[in-house]
């Protein structure tokens, strides 16, 4: 007879007994938002791609291989590393969804490549990603934190920074192209990824905050200090990565503002205050509009925006409205 | 500035007897369904809460694309009031001071945005 005494059998998950309602809320949101790259008509971008200069094509492919690496890490290491730290069985289930969607994201860059690029261009860009010191440095900084036996809360901090900060030096470019009516279908696909990463960053940040609030003040301060020091380390790498990629096209300063804005949002996901002041984190309005198209609004208090007429019909059906 | 938090009113819906501004999150899925929280819908179903509504401020995240602060736009359309502002996540210091200044201006001149 086999010795099974040391094997811990998990309890069957009962979704009708929740310890944290947030698990079901996020599970529902993620499953409703499920998508595959085949849903996006990427081939409509072939003409637009042909209009880009060779240097712009090279930049775009490199940016996407960088994003592929981050999604691969989150798929194979990041989300699985968070599972043993889960405080509810439902949290573990949500993390399996997050892990799988990261695989979909990583896979979708290859769909973009196979639609738009030659095999030679693709292979060159993947080689570049393996040799680029800044890209490798950010991967290493995150993987060190994910290592087995490391602190569960530090892992969550690193994971939120990956989901909510590190992707954005890359996401900037398709938003920039989209603001100039280039590669607009590719931008639609990237927006689906951005939407997923926003839920991931929010959820992991939420779990971090729930765990943090149970700790004494001194311990809380320790984690906050760790978070800011990791952010500074990653920010330093991101700056160099951004300069190397975007200096040639003259967009470095614009991308850096976008990094500051997203670093502030990542910190908010962890429940911490913003680091970068408004002077250096006010993103180019064209990029903001590319992030959330069709949401244009005239905001009275800021005086910004183009109109307050909604261009697109919105889903208002709800049996609860009675007027 | 006086404020009421809807989620703290578990079992009854508050009635607003003076002009006020509504601040709401958005819970939309990818297609925009379910954007306005149920609690807010129940609150707005009360006629006096609609007649005293001066405007709405949406909270959200631009990363949700076209559904960013969608609840505020839906309410504005249904109640015929303006969207006064849209704030990402919990807002920055700059957002907070802009909203505060806007609310003070609105309090001193409640007709500045509406045709009343």
Interface residues (C-beta under 8 A of the other chain):
Chain A: X29 X32 X33 X35 X191 X192 X194 X195 X197 X198 X202 X264 X265 X268 X269 X274 X278 X281 X288 X291 X292 X293 X294 X295 X297 X298 X299 X300 X301 X302 X308 X310 X312 X314 X315 X316 X317 X318 X320 X321 X322 X323
Chain B: X28 X29 X30 X31 X32 X33 X34 X35 X36 X38 X41 X42 X44 X45 X47 X50 X55 X57 X61 X62 X63 X64 X65 X66 X67 X68 X69 X70 X72 X73 X74 X76 X77 X78 X82 X83 X84 X85 X86 X88 X89 X90 X92 X93 X94 X98 X99 X101 X102 X113
